[in-house]
Amino acid sequence: MESNPHKYPRKIIHIDMDAFYASIEQRDNPEYRGKPIVVGGSPEGRGGVVATASYEARKFGIKSAMPSKKALQLCPHVLFIRPRFDAYKEASQKIRAIFHRYTDLIEPLSLDEAFLDVTEDKLQIGSAIDIARQIKQAIKDELNLTASAGISVNKFVAKIASDIDKPDGLTFIGPSRIEQFMQELPVEKFFGVGRVTADKMRKMGLHTGADLKKLSQDELTRHFGKAGRFFFNIVRGIDNREVQPHRETKSIGAEDTFAYDLTEPEEMFAALERIALILFDRLQRHNMYGRTVTVKIKYHDFKLRTRSQSFPATVTDIVMITETAKQLLVATGTEDKKIRLLGITVSNFGEVPVKQEKEDASGQLKLF
């Protein structure tokens, strides 16, 4: 475990922008304000997905990564808008500059969220709560956008806290509250607990952190593998992970485990398109692009297979990533196959040629 070099507990802030893509569209286009909008793929044709939904659209149950056709069913008058990733990256860079006024210990998680370690802040403000308030106000004043902040002594609790009072929220969970807070937390809110793991936990009678706390570390590890040790610690408020501003990233990926086995190629392709959207957002946030695309396939019998394709230049086009993944999947054979997990990874990173950047700028969003 990493040690804390500071005499006192860390002061960690998690900043999460509110409906980031949709908020930028509503800021820049008055006709979208107050209306349910979806940034992402059109429901026409096959495979369009929701990148972000405005809060007006979320009231109808629309969520990120949801198929656009389903979003339209939930809200027939929702407006679909093509993403403008250049605008989102520009806003993200300005937000990052605001963070740097207070600390250089910044760990971006995506274009719209990041951890900040303000244990020793540049302006010697001292109070993490005051720093979070100032950051939120600066974002509002300078970019006309709102952010939510979670503040605690570790990353896990800070991230959960930022989601408690959205939008425009600020939640502090101090050391004396952490253990009680974790005991009351539903298992699906725990980091690393996806849909499948949450279902498994509920079938075992594990619904909250308090239920997890009843199990020993050995029992949790037996049921959940390496994650079991993490669950054992985190339910007790123990998370010694440091904010890491400089990490060497060798690959970036995204995957999804399905609630039921996929058997139809159309379902598999739609799933790959959703996964590619998440992956592309991660590539954008790191500003890293690779020459190798890998597709990961786990079948109903848990057999795992991967297949890769490399290119002479870095791939900066979401359409190319998506279509390559589909071709790799087809090459493995989809007939009579039952698939429980699909993933896409990009690796073999390199510099993006200036000419390629310009060429892709107009065409990288063909998926939408």
C-alpha positions as CSV (number, residue, x, y, z in Angstrom):
1,M,0.0,0.0,0.0
2,E,1.2,3.5,-0.7
3,S,2.1,5.6,2.3
4,N,0.8,9.1,2.9
5,P,3.9,11.4,3.1
6,H,1.8,14.1,4.8
7,K,1.4,14.4,8.6
8,Y,-2.3,14.9,8.2
9,P,-4.9,13.1,6.1
10,R,-5.0,13.9,2.5
11,K,-7.4,16.6,1.2
12,I,-8.9,15.2,-2.0
13,I,-11.5,17.0,-4.3
14,H,-13.3,15.2,-7.1
15,I,-14.7,17.7,-9.6
16,D,-17.4,16.4,-12.0
17,M,-19.0,18.6,-14.6
18,D,-22.8,18.6,-14.8
19,A,-24.1,17.0,-18.0
20,F,-20.9,18.4,-19.6
21,Y,-21.5,18.0,-23.4
22,A,-25.2,18.8,-23.1
23,S,-24.5,21.9,-20.9
24,I,-22.0,23.2,-23.5
25,E,-24.6,22.8,-26.2
26,Q,-27.3,24.6,-24.2
27,R,-24.8,27.4,-23.3
28,D,-23.8,27.9,-26.9
29,N,-27.3,27.5,-28.4
30,P,-30.1,29.4,-26.6
31,E,-32.8,27.3,-28.5
32,Y,-31.7,24.2,-26.6
33,R,-32.0,25.7,-23.1
34,G,-34.7,24.2,-20.9
35,K,-35.3,21.4,-23.4
36,P,-34.5,17.7,-23.3
37,I,-31.5,17.2,-25.5
38,V,-29.2,14.3,-26.2
39,V,-25.6,14.7,-27.5
40,G,-24.8,11.6,-29.5
41,G,-26.0,9.4,-32.3
42,S,-29.2,9.8,-34.2
43,P,-31.9,7.2,-33.6
44,E,-32.2,6.8,-37.4
45,G,-30.6,3.6,-38.7
46,R,-28.7,1.3,-36.3
47,G,-26.3,1.8,-33.5
48,G,-26.7,5.5,-32.4
49,V,-25.9,6.0,-28.7
50,V,-26.3,8.7,-26.1
51,A,-23.0,10.4,-25.1
52,T,-24.7,12.8,-22.7
53,A,-28.2,13.8,-21.8
54,S,-29.3,17.1,-20.4
55,Y,-31.0,17.1,-17.0
56,E,-34.3,17.8,-18.8
57,A,-33.8,14.6,-20.7
58,R,-32.7,12.6,-17.7
59,K,-36.1,13.2,-16.1
60,F,-37.4,10.8,-18.7
61,G,-34.9,8.1,-17.7
62,I,-32.4,8.8,-20.5
63,K,-28.8,7.9,-19.6
64,S,-25.4,7.9,-21.1
65,A,-24.5,4.9,-23.4
66,M,-28.2,4.2,-23.9
67,P,-29.2,3.3,-27.5
68,S,-30.7,6.5,-29.1
69,K,-33.7,4.5,-30.2
70,K,-34.6,3.8,-26.6
71,A,-34.0,7.4,-25.7
72,L,-36.5,8.5,-28.3
73,Q,-39.0,6.0,-27.0
74,L,-38.7,7.4,-23.5
75,C,-39.0,11.0,-24.7
76,P,-40.5,11.4,-28.2
77,H,-39.7,15.1,-28.3
78,V,-36.1,14.8,-27.3
79,L,-33.6,16.7,-29.5
80,F,-30.6,14.8,-30.9
81,I,-27.4,16.9,-31.4
82,R,-24.1,15.9,-33.1
83,P,-21.1,16.0,-30.7
84,R,-18.6,18.8,-31.1
85,F,-15.5,17.2,-29.5
86,D,-13.3,20.2,-30.3
87,A,-15.6,22.5,-28.2
88,Y,-15.7,20.0,-25.3
89,K,-11.8,19.6,-25.4
90,E,-11.4,23.4,-25.4
91,A,-13.7,23.8,-22.3
92,S,-11.9,20.9,-20.6
93,Q,-8.5,22.6,-21.1
94,K,-9.9,25.8,-19.6
95,I,-11.3,23.9,-16.6
96,R,-7.9,22.2,-16.2
97,A,-6.2,25.6,-16.1
98,I,-8.5,26.7,-13.3
99,F,-7.4,23.5,-11.3
100,H,-3.8,24.4,-11.8
101,R,-4.3,27.7,-9.9
102,Y,-4.7,25.7,-6.8
103,T,-2.6,22.5,-7.3
104,D,-0.5,20.6,-9.8
105,L,-1.6,17.2,-8.4
106,I,-4.4,16.6,-10.9
107,E,-5.5,13.3,-12.2
108,P,-8.0,13.6,-15.1
109,L,-10.5,10.8,-15.4
110,S,-12.2,12.1,-18.5
111,L,-12.8,15.4,-20.2
112,D,-15.3,16.4,-17.5
113,E,-13.9,15.0,-14.2
114,A,-10.7,14.9,-12.3
115,F,-9.2,14.3,-8.8
116,L,-7.3,17.1,-7.1
117,D,-5.0,16.7,-4.2
118,V,-5.1,20.0,-2.3
119,T,-3.4,18.8,0.9
120,E,-0.8,21.5,0.2
121,D,-2.5,24.0,-2.1
122,K,-0.6,26.7,-4.1
123,L,-2.5,29.6,-2.6
124,Q,-2.2,28.4,1.0
125,I,-5.9,28.5,1.4
126,G,-5.9,25.4,3.6
127,S,-9.6,24.5,3.5
128,A,-10.4,22.0,0.8
129,I,-14.1,23.1,1.0
130,D,-13.2,26.7,0.3
131,I,-11.0,25.6,-2.6
132,A,-13.8,23.5,-4.1
133,R,-16.2,26.5,-3.7
134,Q,-13.7,28.8,-5.5
135,I,-13.1,26.3,-8.3
136,K,-16.9,25.9,-8.8
137,Q,-17.4,29.7,-8.9
138,A,-14.5,30.2,-11.3
139,I,-16.0,27.6,-13.7
140,K,-19.4,29.3,-13.5
141,D,-18.0,32.8,-13.9
142,E,-15.5,32.0,-16.7
143,L,-17.2,29.3,-18.7
144,N,-20.9,29.7,-17.7
145,L,-21.0,26.0,-16.7
146,T,-21.7,24.2,-13.4
147,A,-19.7,21.5,-11.7
148,S,-20.3,19.3,-8.6
149,A,-17.6,18.7,-6.1
150,G,-17.0,15.9,-3.6
151,I,-14.4,16.4,-0.8
152,S,-12.9,13.8,1.5
153,V,-9.7,12.3,2.7
154,N,-9.5,9.7,-0.1
155,K,-10.3,9.3,-3.8
156,F,-13.1,6.8,-3.5
157,V,-15.2,8.7,-1.0
158,A,-14.6,12.1,-2.8
159,K,-15.8,10.6,-6.1
160,I,-19.0,9.2,-4.5
161,A,-19.6,12.5,-2.7
162,S,-19.5,14.5,-5.9
163,D,-22.6,12.6,-7.2
164,I,-24.7,13.1,-4.1
165,D,-26.1,16.6,-4.7
166,K,-26.0,17.0,-8.5
167,P,-26.2,19.4,-10.3
168,D,-24.1,22.2,-8.9
169,G,-23.5,20.3,-5.6
170,L,-20.8,20.4,-3.0
171,T,-20.5,17.6,-0.5
172,F,-17.9,17.1,2.2
173,I,-17.6,13.7,4.0
174,G,-15.0,14.0,6.8
175,P,-13.1,11.2,8.5
176,S,-15.7,10.8,11.3
177,R,-18.5,10.2,8.8
178,I,-16.8,7.9,6.3
179,E,-17.4,4.5,7.9
180,Q,-21.1,5.2,8.5
181,F,-21.4,6.6,5.0
182,M,-19.8,3.5,3.4
183,Q,-22.1,1.2,5.4
184,E,-25.2,2.9,4.1
185,L,-23.9,3.0,0.5
186,P,-25.7,0.6,-2.0
187,V,-23.4,-2.0,-3.4
188,E,-23.9,-0.8,-7.0
189,K,-22.3,2.5,-6.0
190,F,-19.0,0.8,-5.2
191,F,-16.1,1.3,-7.6
192,G,-15.6,-1.9,-9.7
193,V,-19.2,-3.1,-9.1
194,G,-20.9,-3.3,-12.5
195,R,-24.3,-4.6,-13.3
196,V,-23.2,-8.3,-13.3
197,T,-21.3,-8.0,-10.0
198,A,-24.2,-6.1,-8.4
199,D,-26.6,-8.8,-9.4
200,K,-24.3,-11.4,-7.9
201,M,-24.1,-9.5,-4.6
202,R,-27.8,-9.0,-4.3
203,K,-28.4,-12.8,-4.9
204,M,-26.0,-13.3,-2.0
205,G,-28.0,-10.9,0.2
206,L,-25.4,-8.2,-0.1
207,H,-27.3,-4.9,-0.6
208,T,-25.2,-2.3,1.2
209,G,-21.7,-1.6,2.5
210,A,-22.9,-2.9,5.9
211,D,-23.7,-6.3,4.3
212,L,-20.2,-6.4,2.7
213,K,-18.6,-5.5,6.0
214,K,-20.0,-8.7,7.6
215,L,-17.8,-10.8,5.3
216,S,-14.1,-11.5,5.9
217,Q,-11.4,-10.5,3.4
218,D,-10.9,-14.2,2.6
219,E,-14.7,-14.6,1.9
220,L,-14.8,-11.5,-0.3
221,T,-11.7,-12.6,-2.2
222,R,-13.2,-16.1,-2.7
223,H,-16.4,-14.7,-4.2
224,F,-15.0,-11.6,-6.1
225,G,-11.3,-12.3,-6.7
226,K,-8.8,-9.5,-6.3
227,A,-11.6,-6.9,-6.1
228,G,-12.6,-8.6,-2.8
229,R,-9.6,-7.1,-1.0
230,F,-10.5,-3.7,-2.3
231,F,-14.1,-4.1,-1.1
232,F,-12.9,-5.2,2.3
233,N,-10.8,-2.0,2.7
234,I,-13.1,0.5,1.1
235,V,-16.1,-0.4,3.2
236,R,-13.9,0.5,6.2
237,G,-13.0,3.8,4.5
238,I,-9.5,2.7,3.6
239,D,-8.2,3.9,0.2
240,N,-4.6,4.9,0.1
241,R,-4.4,5.5,-3.7
242,E,-2.6,8.7,-4.5
243,V,-3.7,11.3,-7.0
244,Q,-1.5,10.5,-10.0
245,P,-0.9,13.4,-12.4
246,H,1.7,11.5,-14.5
247,R,1.0,7.9,-15.3
248,E,2.5,6.0,-18.2
249,T,-0.4,4.6,-20.1
250,K,0.4,1.7,-22.3
251,S,-3.2,1.0,-23.5
252,I,-6.7,2.5,-23.2
253,G,-9.8,0.3,-23.4
254,A,-13.4,-0.1,-22.6
255,E,-15.6,-3.1,-22.2
256,D,-19.1,-4.2,-21.2
257,T,-20.4,-7.4,-19.6
258,F,-24.0,-8.0,-20.8
259,A,-27.0,-8.9,-18.7
260,Y,-27.8,-11.7,-21.2
261,D,-25.6,-13.4,-23.8
262,L,-25.6,-11.8,-27.2
263,T,-26.4,-14.1,-30.1
264,E,-27.3,-11.8,-33.0
265,P,-24.6,-10.0,-35.0
266,E,-26.7,-6.8,-34.9
267,E,-26.7,-6.8,-31.1
268,M,-22.9,-7.4,-31.1
269,F,-22.3,-4.6,-33.5
270,A,-24.5,-2.1,-31.6
271,A,-22.6,-3.1,-28.4
272,L,-19.2,-2.4,-30.1
273,E,-20.5,1.0,-31.2
274,R,-21.4,1.9,-27.6
275,I,-18.1,0.6,-26.3
276,A,-16.2,2.5,-29.0
277,L,-17.9,5.8,-28.0
278,I,-16.7,5.3,-24.4
279,L,-13.2,4.4,-25.6
280,F,-13.0,7.3,-27.9
281,D,-13.9,9.7,-25.1
282,R,-11.0,8.2,-23.0
283,L,-8.6,8.6,-25.9
284,Q,-9.6,12.2,-26.3
285,R,-9.2,12.9,-22.6
286,H,-5.6,11.5,-22.6
287,N,-4.9,13.0,-26.1
288,M,-3.4,9.6,-26.9
289,Y,-3.9,7.6,-30.1
290,G,-2.5,4.3,-31.0
291,R,-1.7,2.1,-34.0
292,T,-3.1,-1.2,-32.7
293,V,-6.8,-2.0,-32.1
294,T,-7.7,-5.1,-30.1
295,V,-11.1,-6.6,-29.6
296,K,-11.7,-8.8,-26.6
297,I,-14.5,-11.4,-26.6
298,K,-15.7,-13.5,-23.7
299,Y,-18.1,-16.3,-24.5
300,H,-20.9,-17.8,-22.4
301,D,-18.6,-20.6,-21.2
302,F,-16.0,-17.9,-20.0
303,K,-13.5,-18.7,-22.8
304,L,-11.6,-15.6,-23.7
305,R,-10.3,-14.6,-27.1
306,T,-8.6,-11.5,-28.4
307,R,-7.8,-10.4,-31.9
308,S,-5.7,-7.4,-33.0
309,Q,-5.0,-5.3,-36.0
310,S,-2.1,-2.8,-36.4
311,F,-1.9,0.2,-38.7
312,P,1.1,2.1,-40.1
313,A,-0.1,5.4,-38.5
314,T,-2.0,6.3,-35.3
315,V,-5.8,5.8,-35.6
316,T,-7.6,9.1,-34.6
317,D,-11.0,8.2,-36.3
318,I,-13.8,6.7,-34.1
319,V,-15.3,5.2,-37.3
320,M,-12.1,3.4,-38.1
321,I,-11.8,2.0,-34.5
322,T,-15.5,0.9,-34.6
323,E,-15.3,-0.7,-38.0
324,T,-11.9,-2.4,-37.2
325,A,-13.5,-3.9,-34.1
326,K,-16.4,-5.2,-36.0
327,Q,-14.2,-6.8,-38.6
328,L,-12.1,-8.4,-36.0
329,L,-15.2,-9.8,-34.3
330,V,-16.5,-11.2,-37.6
331,A,-13.1,-12.8,-38.3
332,T,-13.5,-14.8,-35.1
333,G,-16.9,-16.1,-36.3
334,T,-20.2,-15.0,-34.8
335,E,-22.5,-17.7,-36.0
336,D,-23.9,-19.9,-33.2
337,K,-21.9,-17.9,-30.7
338,K,-23.1,-16.7,-27.3
339,I,-21.1,-13.7,-26.1
340,R,-21.2,-12.3,-22.5
341,L,-18.5,-9.6,-22.8
342,L,-17.0,-7.4,-25.5
343,G,-14.2,-4.9,-25.2
344,I,-12.0,-2.7,-27.4
345,T,-8.5,-1.6,-26.6
346,V,-6.1,0.8,-28.4
347,S,-2.4,0.5,-27.8
348,N,1.0,1.1,-29.4
349,F,0.7,4.8,-28.9
350,G,2.5,7.3,-31.0
351,E,2.5,11.0,-32.1
352,V,-0.4,12.1,-34.2
353,P,0.8,13.6,-37.5
354,V,-0.4,17.2,-38.0
355,K,-1.7,16.4,-41.5
356,Q,-3.7,13.4,-40.1
357,E,-5.2,15.6,-37.3
358,K,-6.6,18.0,-40.0
359,E,-7.9,15.2,-42.1
360,D,-9.7,13.5,-39.3
361,A,-11.1,16.7,-37.8
362,S,-13.9,16.7,-40.3
363,G,-14.5,13.0,-40.5
364,Q,-14.0,11.5,-37.1
365,L,-17.6,11.7,-36.1
366,K,-19.1,9.8,-39.0
367,L,-20.5,7.3,-36.6
368,F,-23.0,9.9,-35.6
